[in-house]
Amino acid sequence: MCGAPSSPGDEFRAVSRCSWEFGSTVPRVTNARPDDVGVGEYVARIAARMNEQVTVVSSTIKDALEQLIPELRGDARTVELLGASVEGNVDTILHALRHGIAVERIMAPTAALEYARRLAQHGVPVNALVRAYRLGQRRLTELVFAELHAIDMEPVTRIAVIEEITDVLFAYIDWISQQVVAVYEEERERWLENRNSVRAMRVREVLAEDTAVDVDDATAAIRYPLRWHHVAMVLWYPDAESDSDDLARLQRFVRELAGAVEADAGPLFAAADRTSGWVWLPYKSDPGDPAARIRQVTASRPDSPHIAIGAAGAGVEGFRRSHRQAQQARGVAALRGPGAKVVAATDPGLVVAALLGGDPAAVRDWVVDVLGPLATDTASDARLRDTLRVFLRTGSSYKAAAQELDLHYNSVKYRVGRAVSRRGRPIAGDRLDVEIALLVCEWYGRAVLAR
């Protein structure tokens, strides 16, 4: 957010910073009054004042759009692209207002266009994109009023400044929304044509929880044995470029992986977007937990993608459940940030961490409440948390914890004592909370630690 407001004007400013969203380059005064140079100077002054906090403004806008438009709450990479689109738009429009760039000369920034393409790929309705622009215009207008309150000027001049900025904003939203909607529609058509449409659509039908499935018919349509056992995965390249051939790379990797982990038939691959895919490995009988074997294959391939794995399941319900778990595992990996390439729903505590990760800010507050200073983001506190977590998981056994951590008995005892001391109170009264908080810290790291 933009920080706590210190005055009514600042509060307006914080609210309106949720405005811009996708857009692009933005103009200013196409029909400036030659007899009123002072109006242009005030417009430039307001834009300069707002530009001083462009990063904070952009972050606030992104958060507000996610809150107001549920369809924009995508996966981590899509949300990150939303942020880039917002920041590009904010930066452009402020510079345009400041320097008098005409609306008709503006082209949408790359991030805004790519975000429109990504929404098309994910099937987000185009009206969500258009609505974001309308909300952006409204909140930006609120921000202008907030800034106007902070500048002393004649009433007549104030009205002229409002009219000028309002006209420019309307023209900007109208012009840029046409560009991004055109890109959206073109991408949606291309995406539906180029992906394996029938197969992908039928896969999504099978995944739909409220849909009755004719197993034999669906098996024939997607060319995959739904009555068998399944291990679902989500694969992605975190640093992929939008014009790279990531789907082809993923499919080649999946074919090799299926052979290495001895799947009993060809894998099922469905593109999620340009840089990620959904995968199922089929087995005639319960394969147990293949996560270790998948990790071995991934470790042997320096160009391997990131992978999130669900637990094995049987039949249509197992097909769906394993996929849900793989999606949950990917969500944890995304929030956790850089780390291991492979995460699995069968990893101890991951499912619990996923269930708690819907609101990272609320989880962080709870972790800090439970662990106190022990939740600080330092290397020493990380060692203490890890030792305490293993100690509690091994039945409060110093000996068992020492064996698992490869430490001396006395070292474990010392660290556990230090961890309790850092927390500031004993753990006997709320041990379960402490164990869950330590588990969340292990999976999410800095995202849930005190700064």
C-alpha positions in Angstrom: 0.0 0.0 0.0 1.0 3.6 -0.1 1.6 3.9 3.6 -0.6 5.3 6.4 -2.2 8.6 5.4 -1.3 11.6 7.5 -4.1 13.8 6.2 -7.4 13.6 4.3 -5.5 14.5 1.2 -3.1 11.7 1.7 -6.0 9.3 2.3 -7.5 10.3 -1.1 -4.1 9.9 -2.6 -3.7 6.4 -1.2 -7.1 5.3 -2.5 -6.6 6.8 -6.0 -3.3 5.1 -6.5 -5.2 2.0 -7.2 -6.2 3.3 -10.5 -4.2 2.8 -13.5 -3.6 -0.8 -14.2 -2.7 -1.9 -17.6 -2.5 1.0 -19.8 0.4 2.5 -21.5 1.9 5.6 -22.5 -0.3 8.5 -21.7 -0.8 12.0 -23.0 -1.6 15.3 -21.8 -3.3 18.3 -23.2 -4.1 17.8 -26.8 -5.9 21.1 -27.0 -4.0 23.2 -24.5 -5.3 26.8 -24.0 -2.6 29.1 -25.4 -3.9 31.9 -23.3 -3.6 29.9 -20.0 0.0 28.7 -19.6 -0.6 28.5 -15.8 -3.0 25.6 -16.2 -0.4 23.5 -17.9 2.1 24.4 -15.3 -0.2 23.2 -12.5 -0.9 20.0 -14.4 2.8 19.4 -14.7 3.3 20.2 -11.0 0.6 17.7 -9.9 2.1 15.0 -12.2 5.6 15.6 -10.8 4.3 15.4 -7.2 2.6 12.0 -7.9 5.6 10.7 -9.8 7.8 11.0 -6.7 6.0 7.8 -5.4 5.5 6.0 -8.6 6.5 2.6 -7.2 4.3 2.8 -4.2 1.4 4.1 -6.3 1.8 1.2 -8.7 1.8 -1.4 -5.9 -1.3 0.1 -4.4 -3.1 0.1 -7.7 -2.3 -3.5 -8.3 -3.5 -4.6 -4.9 -6.7 -2.7 -5.3 -7.4 -4.1 -8.7 -6.9 -7.7 -7.4 -9.4 -6.9 -4.6 -12.0 -5.3 -6.8 -11.8 -7.6 -9.8 -11.7 -11.3 -8.7 -10.9 -12.5 -12.2 -7.5 -10.8 -12.0 -6.3 -13.0 -9.1 -4.3 -15.3 -11.2 -1.1 -17.3 -10.5 2.0 -15.6 -9.2 3.5 -14.9 -12.6 0.3 -13.4 -14.0 -0.1 -11.2 -10.9 3.6 -10.1 -11.3 2.9 -9.2 -14.9 -0.1 -7.2 -13.7 2.2 -5.2 -11.5 4.6 -4.6 -14.4 1.7 -3.4 -16.5 0.5 -1.1 -13.7 3.9 0.4 -13.2 4.5 1.0 -16.9 1.1 2.7 -17.1 1.7 4.9 -14.1 5.1 6.0 -15.2 3.9 6.8 -18.7 0.8 8.7 -17.8 2.7 10.8 -15.3 5.4 11.7 -17.7 2.8 12.4 -20.4 0.9 14.8 -18.2 4.1 16.4 -17.1 5.4 17.0 -20.6 2.3 17.4 -22.7 2.3 14.3 -24.8 -0.8 14.0 -27.0 -3.1 11.0 -26.5 -3.1 9.9 -30.2 0.6 9.5 -30.2 0.6 7.0 -27.4 1.1 3.2 -27.8 0.4 0.8 -25.0 3.5 -0.4 -23.2 4.9 -3.9 -23.7 3.8 -5.1 -20.3 0.3 -3.9 -20.8 -0.1 -5.7 -24.1 1.5 -8.9 -22.7 -0.8 -8.8 -19.8 -3.8 -8.6 -22.1 -2.4 -11.7 -24.0 -1.9 -13.6 -20.7 -5.5 -12.9 -19.7 -6.7 -14.2 -23.0 -4.6 -17.4 -22.6 -6.1 -18.0 -19.2 -9.7 -17.4 -20.4 -10.3 -14.3 -18.2 -13.3 -12.5 -19.7 -12.4 -9.3 -21.7 -14.9 -7.3 -19.6 -12.6 -7.8 -16.6 -9.9 -6.0 -18.6 -12.2 -3.2 -19.7 -13.5 -2.8 -16.1 -10.0 -2.4 -14.8 -9.6 0.6 -17.1 -12.8 2.1 -15.9 -11.8 1.7 -12.3 -8.5 3.1 -13.1 -10.0 6.2 -14.6 -12.2 6.7 -11.5 -9.4 6.3 -9.0 -7.0 8.5 -10.9 -9.6 11.2 -10.9 -9.8 10.9 -7.1 -6.1 11.2 -6.9 -6.1 14.4 -8.9 -8.6 15.9 -6.5 -6.4 14.9 -3.6 -3.3 16.5 -5.1 -5.3 19.6 -6.0 -6.2 20.0 -2.3 -2.5 20.3 -1.5 -1.9 23.1 -4.0 -3.1 26.7 -3.5 -4.6 28.2 -6.7 -7.4 30.4 -7.8 -10.8 28.7 -8.0 -11.2 29.4 -11.7 -7.7 28.0 -12.4 -8.5 24.9 -10.3 -11.6 24.2 -12.4 -9.6 24.6 -15.6 -6.9 22.2 -14.3 -9.6 19.6 -13.4 -11.2 19.9 -16.8 -7.9 19.5 -18.6 -6.7 16.5 -16.7 -10.2 14.9 -16.8 -10.4 15.3 -20.6 -6.9 13.8 -21.0 -7.8 10.8 -18.8 -11.0 10.1 -20.6 -9.2 10.2 -24.0 -6.4 8.1 -22.7 -8.6 5.3 -21.3 -10.6 5.2 -24.4 -7.6 5.1 -26.7 -5.5 2.6 -24.7 -8.4 0.3 -23.9 -9.0 -0.1 -27.6 -5.4 -1.2 -28.1 -5.3 -3.8 -25.4 -8.8 -5.2 -26.2 -7.7 -5.6 -29.8 -4.6 -7.5 -28.6 -6.7 -9.6 -26.2 -9.1 -10.7 -29.0 -6.3 -11.5 -31.4 -4.5 -13.5 -28.8 -7.6 -15.3 -27.7 -8.4 -16.4 -31.2 -4.8 -17.5 -31.9 -4.6 -19.3 -28.6 -7.8 -21.3 -29.2 -6.7 -22.2 -32.7 -3.1 -23.1 -32.0 -3.3 -25.1 -28.8 -4.6 -28.7 -28.9 -8.1 -27.3 -28.5 -10.4 -30.3 -28.2 -8.0 -32.2 -25.9 -7.3 -29.2 -23.7 -11.0 -28.4 -23.4 -11.9 -31.9 -22.5 -9.2 -32.0 -19.9 -10.7 -28.9 -18.3 -14.1 -30.5 -18.4 -12.8 -33.6 -16.6 -11.2 -31.3 -14.0 -14.4 -29.4 -13.3 -15.6 -30.6 -9.9 -19.3 -30.1 -10.7 -19.2 -32.0 -14.0 -20.3 -35.7 -14.4 -17.8 -37.5 -16.6 -18.4 -40.4 -18.9 -15.0 -42.1 -18.2 -14.8 -44.1 -21.4 -15.8 -41.2 -23.6 -13.4 -38.8 -21.9 -10.6 -41.3 -22.1 -11.1 -41.6 -25.8 -11.3 -37.8 -26.2 -8.1 -37.0 -24.3 -6.3 -40.2 -25.3 -5.4 -40.9 -21.7 -6.4 -43.8 -19.4 -8.5 -42.1 -16.7 -9.3 -45.4 -14.9 -5.6 -45.8 -14.0 -3.6 -44.2 -11.2 -2.2 -40.7 -11.9 0.5 -38.4 -10.7 -0.2 -34.8 -11.7 2.4 -32.1 -12.1 2.6 -28.4 -13.0 5.7 -27.5 -14.9 7.0 -24.0 -15.7 10.0 -21.9 -16.6 10.2 -19.0 -14.1 12.4 -16.8 -16.2 11.0 -17.6 -19.6 10.6 -14.9 -22.2 7.2 -14.4 -23.9 8.6 -15.2 -27.4 10.5 -18.4 -26.4 9.3 -21.9 -27.4 8.7 -23.0 -23.8 5.8 -25.3 -24.5 7.8 -27.4 -26.9 10.7 -27.6 -24.4 8.3 -28.6 -21.6 6.7 -31.4 -23.8 10.1 -32.8 -24.7 11.1 -32.8 -21.0 7.9 -34.5 -20.0 8.3 -37.3 -22.6 11.8 -38.0 -21.2 10.7 -37.8 -17.6 7.8 -40.2 -18.2 10.3 -42.8 -19.4 12.7 -42.2 -16.6 10.1 -42.7 -13.9 8.6 -45.7 -15.7 5.1 -44.5 -16.4 3.0 -47.2 -17.9 1.8 -45.1 -20.9 2.4 -41.8 -22.6 1.9 -38.7 -20.4 -0.9 -36.3 -20.8 0.2 -32.7 -21.4 -2.1 -29.6 -21.5 -0.8 -26.1 -21.9 -1.8 -23.8 -19.1 -0.3 -20.7 -20.9 2.7 -20.0 -23.1 5.2 -20.9 -20.4 3.6 -23.5 -18.2 1.8 -26.8 -18.6 -0.3 -29.4 -16.7 0.9 -33.0 -16.8 -0.4 -36.4 -15.7 1.7 -39.5 -15.6 -0.4 -42.8 -15.8 0.3 -46.0 -13.9 -1.6 -49.2 -13.9 -1.1 -49.7 -10.2 -0.3 -47.3 -7.3 3.2 -45.9 -8.0 3.6 -44.8 -4.4 5.4 -41.4 -4.2 7.6 -40.8 -7.3 8.8 -37.4 -6.1 12.3 -38.7 -5.3 12.7 -40.1 -8.7 11.4 -37.0 -10.4 13.9 -35.0 -8.3 16.7 -37.2 -9.5 15.8 -36.7 -13.1 15.5 -32.9 -12.6 18.8 -32.7 -10.9 20.5 -34.4 -13.8 19.2 -31.9 -16.2 20.5 -28.3 -15.8 17.8 -27.0 -18.2 14.9 -28.7 -16.5 11.8 -26.7 -15.6 10.4 -26.1 -12.1 8.0 -28.8 -11.1 5.1 -29.0 -8.6 3.9 -32.6 -7.9 0.6 -33.9 -6.6 0.1 -37.1 -4.7 -0.9 -40.2 -6.7 -4.6 -40.9 -7.1 -6.8 -43.3 -8.9 -9.7 -42.7 -11.3 -11.3 -39.4 -12.2 -11.3 -38.2 -8.6 -7.6 -39.1 -8.2 -6.9 -37.3 -11.5 -8.6 -34.2 -10.1 -7.2 -34.4 -6.6 -3.6 -34.9 -7.7 -3.9 -31.8 -10.0 -5.4 -29.7 -7.2 -2.4 -30.7 -5.0 0.1 -29.9 -7.7 -1.5 -26.4 -8.1 -1.3 -25.9 -4.3 2.4 -26.9 -4.4 3.1 -24.5 -7.2 1.4 -21.7 -5.2 3.7 -22.4 -2.2 6.7 -22.4 -4.5 5.7 -19.1 -6.1 5.2 -17.4 -2.7 8.3 -18.9 -1.3 10.5 -17.4 -4.1 13.8 -18.9 -5.4 14.6 -22.3 -4.0 14.3 -25.9 -4.9 13.2 -26.7 -8.4 10.8 -29.5 -7.3 8.2 -29.3 -4.6 5.7 -32.0 -3.9 2.4 -32.2 -2.0 3.8 -35.2 -0.2 6.6 -33.1 1.3 6.0 -32.8 5.0 3.8 -29.8 5.9 3.4 -28.5 2.3 -0.4 -29.0 2.1 -0.9 -27.3 5.5 1.3 -24.4 4.3 -0.7 -24.2 1.1 -4.0 -24.0 3.0 -2.6 -21.2 5.2 -1.1 -19.3 2.3 -4.2 -17.5 0.8 -3.5 -14.3 2.6 0.3 -13.9 3.1 0.0 -10.6 5.1 -2.4 -12.3 7.6 -0.2 -15.4 7.8 2.9 -13.1 8.5 1.0 -11.3 11.3 0.0 -14.6 12.9 3.5 -16.1 12.6 5.0 -13.0 14.2 2.4 -13.2 17.0 3.2 -16.8 17.7 7.0 -16.7 17.4 7.8 -13.2 18.5 11.4 -12.1 17.8 12.1 -15.7 16.6 10.3 -14.8 13.4 12.9 -12.3 12.5 14.5 -12.7 9.0 18.1 -13.4 10.1 20.4 -16.3 9.5 20.8 -17.0 13.2 17.0 -17.0 13.8 16.6 -19.3 10.8 19.0 -21.8 12.4 17.1 -21.6 15.7 13.8 -22.1 14.0 15.0 -25.1 12.1 16.4 -26.7 15.2 13.3 -26.1 17.2 11.1 -27.4 14.4 13.0 -30.7 14.1 13.1 -31.0 17.9 9.4 -30.7 18.2 8.7 -33.0 15.2 10.9 -35.8 16.7 8.9 -35.9 19.9 11.0 -33.3 21.8 13.9 -35.6 21.6 17.3 -33.9 21.7 19.0 -37.2 20.6 16.7 -37.8 17.6 17.0 -34.1 16.6 20.7 -34.2 16.9 20.9 -37.3 14.6 18.6 -35.7 12.0 20.5 -32.3 12.1 23.9 -34.0 12.3 24.7 -31.9 15.4 25.9 -32.7 18.9 23.3 -33.4 21.6 24.4 -30.4 23.6 24.3 -28.1 20.5 20.7 -29.1 19.9 19.9 -28.5 23.5 21.5 -25.1 23.5 19.8 -24.0 20.3 16.4 -25.1 21.5 16.9 -23.1 24.7 18.0 -20.1 22.6 14.9 -20.4 20.4 12.5 -20.5 23.3 14.4 -17.5 24.8 14.1 -15.6 21.5 10.4 -16.3 21.4 10.0 -14.8 24.8 7.7 -17.4 26.4 7.5 -21.2 26.9 6.0 -23.4 24.2 4.1 -25.8 26.4 0.9 -23.8 26.4 0.6 -23.4 22.6 2.9 -26.0 21.2 0.6 -26.8 18.2 0.6 -23.1 17.1 4.4 -23.0 17.4 4.8 -26.1 15.3 2.5 -24.8 12.6 4.2 -21.4 12.6 7.6 -23.0 12.2 6.3 -25.2 9.4 5.0 -22.1 7.6 8.4 -20.4 8.1 10.1 -23.4 6.5 8.0 -23.3 3.4 7.4 -19.6 2.8 10.6 -18.2 4.2 10.9 -14.4 4.0 7.3 -14.0 2.8 6.0 -14.6 6.3 9.0 -13.3 8.4 9.3 -10.0 10.2 11.2 -7.4 8.2 
